[in-house]
């Protein structure tokens, strides 16, 4: 299964390249919250001209990955407890719908595929492999979205996803214990889907998102303390 979110095009314009590359750097924390955006620096690092770069930045501004200051200059969007609460509140409602419909639709083959992902995720969490944990976490949720067959839910989640992942990048660095808990939470969601327990799946997903939010809030506090740029 392919991850449907944040995938750069195999072929595209310089603007497309700049858009995906800058967004990747924002999500991964290479470009930090509140960091001033230097067109000259980005143009040099990405080896593109100013015109496609500005087009990419306009798109990222629309998506609120960068924001325009009163003086007209751009900076990387800040992250905050208030914003993450809003994002995860909406995410929770959408994912509860997705997992309920996925539970109804899942075939035995679907459950086997989801189990393979959950097992990989559990192994990665126990090993403390952050990149694998993030990858399989994305795969697990993306598979549920696909199984829901709900285009509207998928569209809204795709719009939220980059912002969700930006906060998610902070969390695994905060606690190995939390990584192990995530593996267990995904196993519980899988168990409910396997048993066709719709209410249980909704509750397990809601609790998982709530725990993820709590971890994100803690991680923001740690990040703010350790980074004077904030």
N, C-alpha and C positions, 0 to 999 in steps of 0.2 A: 504494500500500500504506500502511495506517495503522500507526503505531507502537503496538504493543500494550501498552507499558509506560508507567506514570506519566501516564496521560491523565485529566484531570479530567472529571467527568461534565458533560454539557451542562445537566442540571437536577439539583438535589440540595438537601439540607438545609444549614443553616448549619454543622453539624458536618462535612459532606463538604467544603464550601468551605474551612473552616479547616484541615482535614486536608491537602488537596492544596496549599493555599497555604503552609502552614508547611513542609511537606516540600520544596516547590520552593525555598523560601528556604534550607533546610538544604543541599540538593544544590548550589545555585548559590553557596553560601558567603556569602550575605547574613547568615544566622545562623551564626556561626562556631563551630568546635569548642570545647567547654568553656564556651561563653557561658551565663550563667544565663538561665533561662526566666522572664520576667516576665509573668504572666497579665494584669496590668493593662495593660502596654504592648501586648501582642498583641491584647487585647480592643479597645483603642483604635485601633490601626493597622488591624485587620481589620473594625472596626465591627460586632462581634458581642458577644453576652452571654457571661458566664463559663460557663454550662452547656454549650453546644455546644463551646466552646473546650476545656473539660476533657475532653469526650468525644473530641475530636480528639487531644489530648495523650496520652490513655490508649492510643489506637491506635498513635501514634507511639512510645510507650514500649514497647509490645509488639513493634514492629518494630525496636527498638533505635536509632531515630533520635534519641530523647532518653532520658536515663537519670535515675533517681532516686538522689539522694545520701543518705548516712546521716542527714542532718538532715531528710529528707523532701522537700526542694526538687528541682526538675528543672533539668537543664542539657542543652545540646546535646551529643550524643555525641561523644567525642573520636575522632580518627582516628590510626592508628598503623601502623608497618611490620608489626608482628605481625598485625594484622587484615587488612591488604591482602594479605599473603602467603596467609592462609587463604582469603580470598574468591577470589583469582585462581587458586589451586590447584584449588578446586572448579569455578570457571568454566571452566578449561582442559579438564578432563575432560568436562564437559557439552557444551562447544562442539565438541570433537573428535567426540563422538557425533553432534551435530547436523549438522556439515558432512559427515560420512561418509554419513549417510542422505540429506542434501540432494543430494549428488553422485549417488547412486543414482536419486533421484526427479526430478531437474531435467530439464525439457523444453527444447527450443530456445527457446521463448518465455520460459521462466523465466530461462534464461541471458542472453537479450537484456535482460530487465528488470534482472537483477543487474549486467550490464555498464553499463547506463545509470547505476545508482547508483554503481558503482565509478569510472566516469569523472567523475561530479560530485564524488566524494570526492577523487579525484586533483587535480582542478582547484582545489578548495577548499584542499587541503594546499599546493599550489604557491603559491597566492595568500596563504597565511597567514590565511585567513578562518576564525577559530576557531569561530564559531557554525555555519557551514555544515559545517565538518569534523566537529563533534560530531553534527550532524543526520544527515548522510549515513553516518557511521559507525554510528549507531544503526539507520538504515534497512537498511544492508548486512547487519548481523548479524541483525536482525529477520526479514529476508527468508529468510535461511538457516534460522532457527528454523522458520518456516512451511513451508519446503520439506521439512524433516525429517519433518514430520507425526508427531512424537513428543510427545504431550501431556505425558508425565511430565517430559521434559527441558525443555519450554517452561514448565511450572509452576515447576520449581525455578529456572530462569533468571529468571523474572519476580520471584521472591522475592529474588534476589540483585541484580537490576538497579539498583535505586535506590542501593544501597551502591556498586556498581561505578561508576555515573555520578558519584557524589560524589567519588570519587578521580579519575576521568577529567577532571573539571573543572579539576583542578590541572595536568594534564600539558601541554596545549597552550601554556600560559603559560610553560612552562619552556624550550621549544626548537622553533624553526621547523624545524630539521633533523629532529627526531623526527616532526613533522607530515608532512614529505615522505616519510619512511620508511614511515609508516603507509599513505600512498597506494600505495606500491609493494607493501607486504605484502598489501593487499587485492586488488591486481591479480594477485598470485601465487596467492592463494586462488581467485580467479575462473578463472584459467588451468587450475588443477587440476580444478575442477568442470566446466569446458568439455570437458576431455579425459577426463572420467570416471575420473580418477586418484584413487581413494579414499584410498590410503595417502599420496599426495602432499598431498591436501587436509588430511588429519589433521595431517601434519607441519607444513604451512604455517600452519595455525591454531594449533597448539601453539607454534610459534616466535613468531607474532604476539602471543599472550597473554603469553609470557615477556618479550618486548620491552616490552610495555605495562606489565607489572609492574615491570620495571627502571626505566622512566621514572617510574612512580608513586612508587617508593621514593625516587628522586632528588628528585622534586617535593616529597615530604613533608619531606625534609631542608631544602630551600630555604624551604618554608613555615614550618617550625618556627623557622628562623633569623630570619625576617623578621617573625614575629608573636609579640610578647611575651605574648599571651594564653595561649599553650600552656604 
